Amino acid sequence: MNSSTSIFQLLAVSPPGWGGVLLTGALATLFISFGAYLVGMALGLFGALGKLSGVPPVRFALNFYTTVVRAVPELVLIVALYYAGTDGLNRALSWAGIGPIEVNGLVAAIAVLGFVQGAYMTEVLRGAILSIPAGQLEAAKAFGMRPTLRFRRIILPSLIPNALPGFANLWLSVIKDSALIAVVGYQELALAARVAASNTKQYMLFFLAAAMLYLAITIISNLLFSALEAHFRRGQRPIH
């Protein structure tokens, strides 16, 4: 590859260029990451409320969950959960008299990454809830607000601005962690770059192209989260 023309040919969207493969991989990365992010947010919300519930068995189970997930490397967790989870599911189905099934790679990727994200999201949301002034919650109780109404009117509007910086970090984290899904054979951006590089022997070109796509996703994400934070903090005193 000695000319700029050959670079454009290799990165062309249509064959024989590999640009289309990279863009498809980038879309797969965004889809997996967004799905895992939503799963993690749901787990994190239940986890945070469970940790703050004061029920000892629930707190112990959630502390164990968050400690293990944050202690074990994501790659180990992804491989273990993917294969052990698939095997466990098929064993449970066999006991129920149902034949084994092949777990969809996309569903497995979202579920595994979402499980990992849930542990980190639990701590982000727990910290955001704890930052809410106790007087607001006590006043809501004094007015006779039910727990669901207190959550909707007091807790949720207050925790979102405090949690947004953590949400932004976890979004960028799941974008990078999605590259680990390649070890279980699902093609996202990192694996797409590897496939293109191995077929053309232009490793530097395609890994740089993948890095640029990751950078573009990161920049756009930062702008979106900054806009969200400005929206939810409107009317508050600026933090310097």
Secondary structure, 3 states (H helix, E strand, C coil): CCCHHHHHHHCCCCCCCCHHHHHHHHHHHHHHHHHHHHHHHHHHHHHHHHHCCCCHHHHHHHHHHHHHHHHCCHHHHHHHHHHHHHHHHHHHHHHCCCCCCCCCHHHHHHHHHHHHHHHHHHHHHHHHHHCCCHHHHHHHHHCCCCHHHHHHHHHHHHHHHHHHHHHHHHHHHHHHHHHHHHHHCCCCHHHHHHHHHHHHCCHHHHHHHHHHHHHHHHHHHHHHHHHHHHHHCCCCCCCC
